[in-house]
């Protein structure tokens, strides 16, 4: 996989100077030779504009750990900087990942208003993650991230078709935080076909986070079934974010990654996607491939 670093940008700047000196600026503008940046898209009809690609922080995330936190803070910050260099302005974190302190460092690198920050709250009591009232959860997350607001907060990992009834107090709590300006948009992440269908057809969620790839790896149903539900979500104005694009490590070969990206992007049912990167090389490779598909389509 090709890797782009700051040296490439410095070298590109030197080339620009040489071209200007030779009077060939027109050809440079016609054929730019810089690595592509990720583009910005409308997240459905929510009014949010986000980068098409988010930096996921929850690969194998559980017990306040994830692959992204396990690499350590310094390597994490270098990876985030590589993502920012390629235009990524969307951070995907969660309460159970233990990634808020890491996301906090990422937020420090850019003006807050230029970033979309998404977190998720767990709705069951765990020995290592005691359940709190929603207002206390949101207050704690804001403190952990050192931010005044969250762009998106999701109910994390809905697995029952009746979650829209069972989790009503959590939904009401997030709606109250939204009314206070602490959250811009609310929604859910799905790990069950019935849960996805219920959420898609309910008026409460602004955002749907769903597992989608072309090989039905770590998914809630067939790709065709999931896309049909995501189509309904989009028609209802909800923002649709795809996850497990690479099957949580199940689609690692070059042709597998490319086929899944093609499938998801060309479906036109997914507005943005989140991928858990573990080094800068993966970021550069994915942005190159993704933007190549977008520009070809």
Backbone bond lengths (Angstrom), bond angles and torsions (degrees), N, CA, C in turn:
res aa  C-N    CA-C-N  psi(-1)  N-CA   C-N-CA  omega(-1)  CA-C   N-CA-C  phi
1 X - - - 1.461 - - 1.521 109.85 -
2 X 1.313 116.30 134.94 1.462 120.27 -179.05 1.505 110.42 -70.21
3 X 1.317 117.00 141.31 1.454 121.49 178.68 1.513 109.54 -120.53
4 X 1.342 115.64 129.34 1.450 121.78 176.05 1.507 108.57 -107.85
5 X 1.311 116.41 135.51 1.454 121.18 179.09 1.514 108.81 -127.02
6 X 1.358 115.55 178.27 1.459 119.77 177.39 1.520 111.77 -58.13
7 X 1.348 117.67 -28.85 1.472 119.68 179.30 1.525 110.61 -59.87
8 X 1.354 116.98 -35.39 1.459 119.72 178.67 1.526 111.40 -63.99
9 X 1.343 116.19 -39.44 1.463 119.60 179.23 1.523 110.54 -68.22
10 X 1.332 117.40 -39.77 1.460 121.24 177.73 1.525 110.10 -63.19
11 X 1.332 114.62 -45.09 1.464 119.12 179.29 1.526 110.36 -62.65
12 X 1.345 117.27 -41.42 1.463 120.76 178.61 1.521 110.50 -60.76
13 X 1.340 116.86 -38.35 1.454 120.46 178.57 1.514 111.20 -64.01
14 X 1.335 117.33 -38.63 1.466 120.62 177.68 1.515 110.85 -64.75
15 X 1.351 115.78 -39.79 1.463 119.50 178.47 1.520 110.51 -62.86
16 X 1.358 115.69 -40.91 1.463 119.51 178.80 1.518 111.05 -57.37
17 X 1.336 116.44 -45.60 1.459 119.92 -179.89 1.506 111.75 -60.82
18 X 1.320 116.38 -40.66 1.466 119.93 -179.40 1.519 111.09 -66.12
19 X 1.351 116.97 -39.22 1.459 120.45 -179.76 1.523 111.01 -67.00
20 X 1.350 115.99 -43.34 1.466 119.36 178.13 1.524 110.56 -59.65
21 X 1.342 116.26 -43.00 1.463 120.11 -179.61 1.518 111.58 -62.75
22 X 1.336 116.83 -29.43 1.461 119.50 -177.70 1.514 112.46 -91.76
23 X 1.363 116.22 -0.71 1.458 119.51 177.71 1.508 113.96 80.86
24 X 1.343 117.24 19.60 1.462 120.43 -175.48 1.523 111.80 -107.85
25 X 1.333 118.69 33.17 1.451 121.89 -176.57 1.522 111.51 -63.25
26 X 1.319 118.64 -35.08 1.463 121.25 -177.75 1.510 111.38 -59.37
27 X 1.338 117.49 -42.58 1.452 120.07 -178.22 1.526 110.70 -68.23
28 X 1.323 117.34 -32.72 1.465 120.28 177.76 1.521 109.87 -65.03
29 X 1.328 116.69 -44.45 1.452 119.58 -177.85 1.524 110.73 -67.20
30 X 1.319 117.11 -31.99 1.457 121.01 -179.73 1.521 111.51 -74.88
31 X 1.331 118.27 -33.59 1.450 122.82 -177.32 1.522 110.16 -128.98
32 X 1.326 118.31 73.28 1.465 119.83 -179.14 1.518 110.61 -61.28
33 X 1.327 115.70 143.63 1.454 121.46 -174.89 1.519 111.02 -117.75
34 X 1.346 116.22 32.49 1.450 120.14 -179.23 1.527 109.47 -104.03
35 X 1.337 117.82 151.06 1.468 119.67 174.86 1.522 109.84 -60.30
36 X 1.327 116.18 138.80 1.461 120.77 -177.66 1.520 111.23 -67.86
37 X 1.327 116.04 143.02 1.457 121.58 171.98 1.517 108.87 -94.34
38 X 1.310 115.83 152.73 1.462 119.99 177.10 1.519 108.76 -66.24
39 X 1.320 117.04 148.35 1.460 120.07 -177.81 1.529 110.89 -91.98
40 X 1.333 114.86 170.19 1.459 122.75 178.88 1.519 108.84 -107.48
41 X 1.331 116.48 139.76 1.466 121.19 -176.13 1.530 109.73 -131.52
42 X 1.319 115.91 160.62 1.460 121.77 170.30 1.523 108.39 -77.93
43 X 1.326 117.03 129.42 1.455 120.73 178.03 1.524 108.05 -85.50
44 X 1.321 114.51 80.45 1.454 121.28 -174.58 1.512 110.41 61.37
45 X 1.323 116.18 -137.31 1.463 121.47 177.89 1.522 110.86 -109.92
46 X 1.342 115.61 29.42 1.465 120.50 -178.47 1.514 112.48 -78.26
47 X 1.318 117.26 -16.60 1.461 121.11 -174.77 1.513 112.81 90.83
48 X 1.339 117.37 -7.80 1.467 120.56 176.75 1.517 110.25 -86.11
49 X 1.315 115.41 138.25 1.461 122.08 169.83 1.517 106.98 -110.40
50 X 1.328 116.46 128.29 1.463 121.29 -175.89 1.527 109.45 -134.58
51 X 1.317 115.90 160.08 1.458 117.31 170.86 1.524 108.68 -71.86
52 X 1.305 115.10 144.51 1.460 121.10 -174.40 1.533 111.80 -58.58
53 X 1.316 115.79 -24.47 1.457 121.39 -177.44 1.523 110.15 -120.24
54 X 1.339 115.89 130.95 1.461 121.83 175.44 1.516 109.44 -107.96
55 X 1.340 115.33 151.48 1.452 121.07 175.77 1.520 108.74 -89.74
56 X 1.325 116.31 105.68 1.448 121.79 179.27 1.524 111.41 -75.06
57 X 1.317 116.58 141.40 1.464 121.35 -177.23 1.524 111.89 -121.37
58 X 1.361 116.76 22.44 1.455 118.44 -174.38 1.510 115.38 -129.77
59 X 1.341 118.61 28.08 1.455 119.30 177.02 1.531 109.55 -62.01
60 X 1.331 116.06 124.72 1.476 121.14 -174.29 1.523 110.17 50.19
61 X 1.326 115.44 42.50 1.453 121.06 -175.57 1.518 112.80 -87.24
62 X 1.330 116.03 126.42 1.463 122.48 178.32 1.516 108.08 -174.64
63 X 1.312 117.06 156.54 1.464 121.31 176.73 1.528 111.46 55.83
64 X 1.343 115.91 38.49 1.464 122.99 177.49 1.527 112.68 62.01
65 X 1.330 115.60 33.21 1.460 121.23 175.80 1.522 109.19 -143.25
66 X 1.326 115.60 157.77 1.459 121.50 172.17 1.521 107.60 -156.39
67 X 1.318 116.53 169.95 1.467 119.09 176.59 1.517 111.65 -58.95
68 X 1.338 116.02 -30.99 1.466 119.36 -178.93 1.527 111.66 -72.85
69 X 1.323 118.62 -33.52 1.463 119.58 177.68 1.532 111.08 -80.05
70 X 1.321 116.50 -28.03 1.460 119.99 -176.84 1.528 113.18 -69.41
71 X 1.325 117.45 -20.80 1.473 118.27 179.35 1.520 111.94 -75.74
72 X 1.352 116.95 -11.69 1.467 120.66 178.81 1.513 112.01 93.64
73 X 1.330 115.51 156.76 1.459 121.28 -171.99 1.527 113.05 -63.85
74 X 1.330 118.20 -43.54 1.467 119.91 -175.93 1.521 111.62 -65.31
75 X 1.328 117.49 -44.53 1.464 120.09 178.34 1.523 110.14 -67.26
76 X 1.325 115.79 -35.33 1.463 119.45 177.78 1.524 110.77 -62.07
77 X 1.328 117.22 -46.66 1.470 120.68 -178.89 1.526 111.08 -63.67
78 X 1.321 117.53 -36.37 1.459 120.35 176.83 1.526 110.48 -65.03
79 X 1.328 116.43 -40.11 1.457 120.63 178.83 1.529 110.79 -65.20
80 X 1.342 116.02 -43.79 1.459 120.07 178.72 1.521 110.70 -61.80
81 X 1.319 116.93 -41.58 1.460 120.07 179.15 1.525 110.67 -61.76
82 X 1.329 116.44 -39.04 1.461 119.71 176.42 1.530 110.33 -61.79
83 X 1.331 116.85 -39.96 1.460 119.93 177.24 1.520 111.94 -65.27
84 X 1.327 116.63 -42.83 1.465 120.19 177.72 1.525 110.46 -62.33
85 X 1.331 116.98 -38.75 1.464 120.60 178.73 1.528 111.65 -60.23
86 X 1.335 116.71 -28.09 1.469 120.57 179.52 1.529 112.00 -98.64
87 X 1.331 116.75 11.48 1.457 120.16 171.44 1.512 116.18 96.15
88 X 1.322 119.65 -1.27 1.461 121.05 -179.00 1.525 109.49 -70.36
89 X 1.327 115.92 126.15 1.463 121.51 -178.72 1.528 111.34 -128.89
90 X 1.312 116.94 21.73 1.463 123.41 -172.67 1.532 107.60 -124.48
91 X 1.347 116.69 117.53 1.458 122.22 -178.49 1.523 109.32 -110.56
92 X 1.329 116.65 126.19 1.457 123.15 -177.69 1.525 108.97 -113.49
93 X 1.336 116.37 107.36 1.450 121.64 -178.60 1.528 109.41 -127.40
94 X 1.339 117.36 -178.94 1.464 121.27 178.61 1.511 110.37 -160.95
95 X 1.334 115.08 156.71 1.463 120.59 -176.51 1.530 112.07 -63.35
96 X 1.328 117.12 -37.07 1.465 119.98 -175.66 1.528 113.72 -83.39
97 X 1.334 117.82 -8.77 1.466 120.22 -178.24 1.533 113.06 -79.55
98 X 1.357 116.94 -18.28 1.462 119.02 -172.07 1.515 112.36 70.32
99 X 1.325 116.40 21.61 1.467 120.68 -172.85 1.522 114.35 -101.67
100 X 1.320 118.67 -2.23 1.466 119.37 179.67 1.531 112.91 -59.64
101 X 1.336 119.95 -43.36 1.469 118.41 176.87 1.529 112.63 -60.96
102 X 1.318 117.27 -30.10 1.453 121.36 178.37 1.529 109.93 -75.88
103 X 1.326 116.51 -44.20 1.463 119.78 177.14 1.520 110.90 -61.66
104 X 1.321 116.97 -34.85 1.476 121.03 177.93 1.528 110.26 -56.68
105 X 1.328 116.42 -42.99 1.464 119.96 179.54 1.522 111.20 -66.57
106 X 1.323 116.83 -34.44 1.470 120.37 177.06 1.523 110.76 -66.82
107 X 1.335 116.52 -40.24 1.463 120.98 -179.83 1.525 111.05 -62.53
108 X 1.331 116.87 -32.01 1.460 120.60 -179.87 1.529 112.63 -65.99
109 X 1.327 117.46 -19.44 1.457 121.18 -173.17 1.522 113.81 -81.38
110 X 1.350 116.71 -13.61 1.460 119.42 -176.66 1.521 110.20 -143.71
111 X 1.335 117.93 157.75 1.464 119.61 172.87 1.527 109.90 -56.60
112 X 1.323 116.81 133.46 1.468 121.11 -174.47 1.517 112.22 -56.12
113 X 1.324 117.74 -38.38 1.463 120.26 -175.67 1.526 112.75 -67.94
114 X 1.326 117.33 -13.56 1.453 120.51 178.11 1.527 112.37 -88.38
115 X 1.317 117.19 -4.68 1.456 121.95 -175.48 1.525 111.83 -110.74
116 X 1.328 115.99 149.25 1.458 122.48 166.05 1.520 106.87 -108.04
117 X 1.323 116.36 121.70 1.467 121.15 -179.15 1.525 108.40 -114.81
118 X 1.328 115.64 121.28 1.453 122.43 179.36 1.526 109.43 -117.08
119 X 1.327 115.93 131.52 1.461 120.21 172.44 1.523 108.86 -128.52
120 X 1.344 115.23 174.10 1.465 121.58 -177.37 1.520 108.46 -139.41
121 X 1.325 116.25 144.81 1.465 119.48 179.08 1.524 110.22 -114.81
122 X 1.329 115.06 139.82 1.460 121.54 178.49 1.525 108.69 -83.67
123 X 1.325 116.99 145.12 1.465 120.28 -172.53 1.530 113.49 -117.52
124 X 1.331 116.71 11.46 1.463 121.39 176.52 1.527 108.14 -124.09
125 X 1.318 116.01 151.13 1.461 120.45 178.91 1.525 109.84 -77.72
126 X 1.337 116.40 132.94 1.458 122.64 178.43 1.523 108.92 -127.09
127 X 1.328 116.78 149.00 1.465 119.56 179.22 1.522 111.37 -55.98
128 X 1.327 116.59 -40.04 1.459 121.60 -176.20 1.528 112.74 -95.14
129 X 1.330 116.45 0.04 1.467 120.61 -178.75 1.528 108.84 -148.32
130 X 1.337 117.28 77.09 1.469 120.83 -176.93 1.525 111.83 -60.54
131 X 1.309 115.40 140.29 1.457 121.29 -179.09 1.523 110.55 -73.97
132 X 1.326 116.15 138.62 1.460 123.22 177.89 1.526 109.57 -124.72
133 X 1.329 118.30 162.38 1.465 120.08 170.31 1.533 110.00 -59.16
134 X 1.317 115.79 150.00 1.464 120.28 -174.27 1.523 111.77 -58.61
135 X 1.333 117.64 -41.11 1.464 118.66 -177.87 1.528 111.15 -63.22
136 X 1.323 117.15 -35.28 1.465 120.43 177.84 1.526 111.41 -71.63
137 X 1.327 116.13 -36.54 1.469 119.51 177.20 1.526 110.32 -61.58
138 X 1.326 115.88 -48.72 1.465 119.95 -178.09 1.521 110.86 -63.85
139 X 1.327 117.39 -42.71 1.457 120.59 178.42 1.529 110.70 -60.16
140 X 1.336 116.54 -42.48 1.463 120.06 -179.90 1.528 111.26 -66.15
141 X 1.327 116.73 -42.89 1.474 119.87 -179.89 1.527 110.85 -62.35
142 X 1.322 116.60 -42.87 1.465 119.94 178.26 1.528 110.68 -60.03
143 X 1.326 116.40 -39.56 1.463 120.16 178.01 1.523 111.06 -68.05
144 X 1.333 116.63 -42.05 1.464 120.73 -179.56 1.522 111.55 -63.32
145 X 1.328 116.26 -36.27 1.467 121.10 -179.60 1.527 112.45 -89.29
146 X 1.321 116.12 -12.64 1.466 122.30 -176.23 1.529 110.70 53.40
147 X 1.314 113.73 54.60 1.457 121.36 177.30 1.520 108.73 -136.00
148 X 1.325 116.94 156.73 1.462 121.81 -178.68 1.524 112.84 -86.55
149 X 1.328 116.74 -17.18 1.462 119.59 -177.27 1.519 109.62 -154.72
150 X 1.311 115.28 162.09 1.462 123.37 174.14 1.522 108.15 -117.51
151 X 1.303 116.06 137.38 1.460 119.16 -179.13 1.526 111.12 -72.91
152 X 1.327 115.70 -40.96 1.472 121.02 -177.71 1.525 108.64 -141.35
153 X 1.327 116.58 135.22 1.464 121.29 168.91 1.526 108.15 -129.91
154 X 1.329 115.55 130.66 1.460 122.27 -178.44 1.522 110.97 -113.73
155 X 1.323 116.13 148.98 1.452 120.70 163.12 1.524 106.45 -75.16
156 X 1.311 116.30 125.27 1.454 122.77 -166.66 1.532 111.63 -87.83
157 X 1.325 115.72 124.77 1.467 122.69 167.70 1.521 112.86 63.90
158 X 1.324 117.06 62.66 1.458 120.84 175.50 1.539 109.51 -75.80
159 X 1.326 116.07 129.10 1.468 121.10 -172.18 1.523 113.39 -126.40
160 X 1.331 118.18 4.29 1.458 120.90 -178.87 1.526 110.07 -127.63
161 X 1.324 115.22 143.56 1.462 119.75 -179.04 1.525 111.82 -65.01
162 X 1.345 117.19 -24.85 1.467 119.84 -177.86 1.523 112.79 -96.46
163 X 1.336 117.41 21.04 1.463 119.21 -175.98 1.527 112.18 -63.15
164 X 1.302 117.77 -27.70 1.470 119.35 -178.96 1.527 111.91 -67.97
165 X 1.338 116.60 -18.56 1.464 120.83 171.43 1.529 110.79 -95.14
166 X 1.309 115.88 -45.87 1.464 121.29 -174.74 1.526 112.87 -65.91
167 X 1.314 117.23 -32.43 1.470 121.49 -176.25 1.535 112.67 -103.18
168 X 1.312 116.26 23.25 1.466 118.93 -173.72 1.531 112.59 -60.25
169 X 1.340 117.65 -37.51 1.470 117.72 -178.72 1.523 111.49 -65.90
170 X 1.330 117.04 -30.90 1.459 120.26 176.28 1.531 110.10 -72.45
171 X 1.322 115.48 -40.73 1.460 119.93 176.88 1.521 110.32 -61.14
172 X 1.326 116.78 -44.24 1.463 120.66 179.76 1.531 110.71 -64.08
173 X 1.338 116.10 -39.04 1.463 119.84 179.01 1.513 112.35 -63.65
174 X 1.332 116.37 -42.02 1.467 119.64 177.63 1.523 110.88 -68.70
175 X 1.315 117.38 -36.43 1.470 120.19 177.86 1.526 110.62 -63.60
176 X 1.331 116.43 -38.17 1.461 119.74 178.42 1.532 110.69 -65.42
177 X 1.349 116.05 -43.28 1.466 119.79 177.46 1.524 110.87 -63.04
178 X 1.313 116.00 -34.39 1.467 121.06 177.10 1.527 110.11 -65.70
179 X 1.318 116.71 -41.58 1.475 120.33 -179.51 1.523 111.50 -65.99
180 X 1.330 117.23 -25.26 1.462 122.35 178.85 1.528 112.89 -87.44
181 X 1.330 116.96 -3.15 1.457 120.33 179.88 1.517 114.06 83.07
182 X 1.336 117.49 10.10 1.469 120.71 179.36 1.529 111.21 -81.28
183 X 1.323 115.54 -23.16 1.466 123.10 178.75 1.520 107.49 -133.94
184 X 1.329 116.71 140.35 1.463 119.35 176.33 1.526 112.01 -86.79
185 X 1.345 116.76 -47.44 1.458 120.81 -176.19 1.523 109.98 -137.78
186 X 1.336 115.34 151.35 1.457 121.32 -177.77 1.528 109.40 -125.08
187 X 1.334 115.25 161.83 1.453 118.67 179.02 1.512 111.48 -180.00
188 X 1.334 116.27 -154.86 1.455 121.23 -175.90 1.527 110.31 -149.28
189 X 1.326 115.10 157.20 1.455 120.78 168.55 1.511 108.05 -110.77
190 X 1.326 116.70 140.91 1.453 121.67 -172.04 1.523 112.02 -111.02
191 X 1.352 114.73 139.55 1.457 121.40 173.00 1.530 109.52 -133.83
192 X 1.321 115.72 35.66 1.459 121.24 -178.20 1.526 108.15 -166.19
193 X 1.345 117.27 138.37 1.474 118.26 -177.33 1.521 113.42 -63.77
194 X 1.343 116.25 -39.39 1.459 119.04 178.73 1.514 111.97 -66.77
195 X 1.336 116.18 -38.54 1.466 120.63 178.19 1.520 110.58 -64.21
196 X 1.323 116.63 -39.81 1.459 120.56 179.00 1.524 110.64 -64.70
197 X 1.316 116.20 -45.98 1.466 119.57 -178.78 1.528 111.42 -63.51
198 X 1.340 116.47 -41.42 1.468 119.86 179.12 1.524 111.04 -62.12
199 X 1.333 115.97 -45.24 1.456 120.16 -177.88 1.513 113.01 -67.61
200 X 1.318 115.97 -38.84 1.467 120.69 179.36 1.523 110.63 -61.83
201 X 1.333 116.26 -36.54 1.461 120.17 -174.63 1.525 113.72 -93.81
202 X 1.341 117.16 1.56 1.458 121.07 179.47 1.526 109.40 -96.52
203 X 1.322 116.51 147.73 1.471 120.14 -176.66 1.523 113.25 -76.40
204 X 1.347 118.64 -19.30 1.467 120.40 -172.87 1.526 114.67 -67.24
205 X 1.326 119.85 -48.36 1.474 118.03 -173.49 1.532 113.04 -69.32
206 X 1.321 114.88 132.90 1.465 120.09 168.54 1.530 110.29 -85.43
207 X 1.344 114.88 -31.23 1.461 121.95 -170.73 1.519 109.90 -126.78
208 X 1.339 116.10 139.45 1.457 123.35 174.79 1.526 108.02 -120.09
209 X 1.332 116.71 124.92 1.462 122.12 174.58 1.519 107.36 -111.42
210 X 1.341 116.99 114.93 1.463 120.78 -171.80 1.519 111.23 -132.17
211 X 1.330 114.65 150.75 1.457 121.33 179.16 1.530 109.50 -82.22
212 X 1.325 115.89 125.36 1.461 120.02 -177.23 1.523 110.77 -150.36
213 X 1.318 115.88 128.94 1.470 123.41 167.72 1.516 107.08 -156.14
214 X 1.303 116.80 177.08 1.468 119.67 -173.37 1.520 113.83 -85.40
215 X 1.345 118.36 -5.75 1.466 121.11 -174.23 1.532 113.48 -116.52
216 X 1.327 117.43 7.84 1.469 122.49 179.02 1.530 111.86 57.22
217 X 1.322 116.89 39.94 1.459 121.69 177.32 1.526 108.84 -96.06
218 X 1.333 116.83 125.96 1.466 122.92 -177.62 1.535 111.06 54.16
219 X 1.328 115.86 44.19 1.468 120.47 -177.09 1.516 110.97 -118.26
220 X 1.348 116.13 170.91 1.460 122.74 -177.34 1.525 112.85 -93.99
221 X 1.312 117.37 -2.71 1.455 121.74 -178.15 1.513 108.77 174.56
222 X 1.315 117.40 -170.88 1.458 120.09 179.29 1.529 109.66 -67.11
223 X 1.328 117.12 151.50 1.471 119.04 177.26 1.528 112.14 -54.44
224 X 1.317 116.42 -37.96 1.463 120.13 -178.62 1.530 111.12 -65.47
225 X 1.343 116.73 -42.71 1.465 120.80 179.62 1.525 110.95 -65.45
226 X 1.333 115.50 -44.23 1.467 119.07 -179.14 1.524 110.24 -63.26
227 X 1.331 116.93 -44.66 1.463 119.18 -179.87 1.524 111.75 -63.48
228 X 1.320 117.45 -33.46 1.466 119.32 178.69 1.526 110.50 -65.24
229 X 1.348 116.91 -37.82 1.462 120.58 177.26 1.530 111.01 -71.02
230 X 1.324 116.27 -38.44 1.462 119.52 178.67 1.526 110.91 -67.66
231 X 1.311 116.48 -30.38 1.466 120.00 175.23 1.527 110.18 -63.62
232 X 1.333 116.39 -42.38 1.463 120.60 177.14 1.531 110.28 -61.94
233 X 1.347 115.53 -42.87 1.468 119.58 178.99 1.521 110.95 -58.33
234 X 1.320 115.75 -45.20 1.459 120.02 179.84 1.518 112.25 -63.66
235 X 1.318 116.57 -40.91 1.466 120.48 179.52 1.523 111.10 -65.06
236 X 1.323 116.75 -27.52 1.458 121.25 177.45 1.527 112.53 -84.48
237 X 1.337 115.91 0.59 1.458 120.39 176.56 1.515 114.96 90.32
238 X 1.320 117.11 2.65 1.463 119.80 -179.22 1.524 111.03 -74.80
239 X 1.327 115.66 151.83 1.449 120.34 173.24 1.515 109.63 -83.38
240 X 1.321 117.07 133.57 1.465 121.82 -176.55 1.524 109.56 -114.92
241 X 1.326 115.01 121.79 1.458 121.87 177.75 1.520 108.11 -117.83
242 X 1.307 117.35 130.13 1.455 121.95 178.65 1.518 111.47 -95.21
243 X 1.312 116.11 144.25 1.462 122.09 173.48 1.525 108.90 -132.87
244 X 1.330 116.60 172.48 1.463 123.15 -177.09 1.532 110.85 57.97
245 X 1.332 115.59 34.67 1.468 120.49 -179.99 1.527 110.39 -60.28
246 X 1.326 116.19 -37.34 1.466 120.82 177.14 1.524 111.50 -102.29
247 X 1.328 116.39 23.27 1.452 121.38 173.97 1.512 114.85 61.56
248 X 1.340 117.01 32.29 1.468 121.87 179.80 1.530 110.40 52.40
249 X 1.329 115.28 45.10 1.462 120.91 179.04 1.518 113.83 92.34
250 X 1.336 117.30 1.27 1.460 120.49 179.53 1.509 114.14 -86.54
251 X 1.334 116.25 -11.22 1.465 121.27 179.50 1.528 107.66 -125.82
252 X 1.310 116.52 80.79 1.460 120.06 -171.36 1.526 113.73 -107.70
253 X 1.324 117.62 -20.43 1.459 119.07 179.01 1.526 109.88 -67.80
254 X 1.317 115.73 151.16 1.463 120.41 -176.38 1.518 111.92 -54.35
255 X 1.337 116.79 -46.55 1.459 119.61 -177.65 1.526 111.33 -68.82
256 X 1.341 117.36 -29.68 1.471 120.71 177.99 1.515 111.07 -70.01
257 X 1.317 116.35 -45.01 1.463 119.81 178.91 1.521 110.55 -62.22
258 X 1.309 115.66 -44.05 1.462 120.06 -177.85 1.529 110.94 -64.45
259 X 1.338 116.14 -41.98 1.462 119.70 -178.90 1.525 111.14 -65.03
260 X 1.333 117.44 -39.80 1.458 119.98 -179.79 1.525 111.40 -68.92
261 X 1.323 117.33 -43.96 1.468 119.75 176.55 1.523 110.88 -58.84
262 X 1.323 116.69 -44.51 1.465 120.61 177.68 1.520 111.32 -58.76
263 X 1.322 115.62 -45.32 1.465 120.29 -177.35 1.526 111.29 -62.34
264 X 1.311 116.08 -48.10 1.462 120.31 -175.58 1.531 111.29 -68.55
265 X 1.331 117.12 -47.07 1.465 120.52 -177.19 1.529 110.95 -66.37
266 X 1.331 116.35 -45.05 1.456 119.41 -175.73 1.526 113.11 -76.28
267 X 1.329 117.05 -9.85 1.463 119.41 174.88 1.527 111.43 -66.70
268 X 1.351 116.01 -27.24 1.467 122.85 -177.39 1.533 112.49 63.31
269 X 1.316 117.88 14.30 1.464 121.91 179.47 1.523 112.34 -102.87
270 X 1.323 117.17 -10.26 1.463 122.61 -176.07 1.523 108.10 -116.68
271 X 1.334 116.67 120.93 1.464 120.14 -176.55 1.527 112.23 -78.59
272 X 1.320 116.35 -40.37 1.467 121.41 -177.81 1.521 107.74 -146.12
273 X 1.314 116.16 169.77 1.456 119.90 179.36 1.514 110.23 -142.91
274 X 1.318 115.75 153.64 1.455 121.25 175.95 1.518 109.13 -118.53
275 X 1.335 115.38 133.75 1.464 121.73 -179.79 1.522 108.33 -132.74
276 X 1.321 116.88 134.79 1.459 122.02 179.87 1.514 111.24 -87.50
277 X 1.319 115.93 99.74 1.469 120.87 178.82 1.523 110.23 -86.07
278 X 1.330 115.05 154.50 1.458 119.91 178.86 1.522 112.86 -124.90
279 X 1.322 117.01 -4.94 1.462 120.29 171.58 1.524 109.09 -160.80
280 X 1.328 115.44 168.51 1.470 121.07 -175.18 1.522 112.08 -65.16
281 X 1.322 116.76 -33.49 1.464 120.23 -178.89 1.525 110.72 -58.69
282 X 1.319 116.95 -42.88 1.460 120.94 179.45 1.525 111.20 -63.60
283 X 1.323 116.93 -37.92 1.461 120.91 178.22 1.526 110.40 -63.27
284 X 1.324 116.80 -51.51 1.464 120.62 -177.62 1.526 110.89 -60.42
285 X 1.312 116.42 -43.45 1.463 120.31 -179.02 1.534 110.78 -62.69
286 X 1.326 116.79 -45.50 1.461 120.46 -177.01 1.524 111.61 -67.95
287 X 1.329 117.28 -43.45 1.467 119.52 179.08 1.525 110.12 -61.80
288 X 1.318 117.11 -43.14 1.469 120.06 178.72 1.524 110.93 -58.74
289 X 1.325 116.37 -47.88 1.456 120.21 -177.55 1.533 111.16 -66.83
290 X 1.337 116.03 -46.50 1.452 120.62 -176.90 1.517 111.50 -60.95
291 X 1.327 116.49 -47.46 1.461 119.35 -177.83 1.526 111.56 -70.93
292 X 1.326 116.66 -28.17 1.460 119.08 174.12 1.534 110.96 -63.14
293 X 1.320 115.90 -41.72 1.464 120.71 177.90 1.522 110.69 -66.47
294 X 1.325 117.15 -45.47 1.461 121.06 -179.28 1.534 110.30 -59.69
295 X 1.310 117.07 -46.63 1.474 120.06 -178.05 1.527 112.30 -68.92
296 X 1.327 116.70 -30.21 1.470 120.09 178.94 1.522 111.67 -76.70
297 X 1.342 115.72 -24.34 1.462 119.67 -173.73 1.486 116.14 -87.28
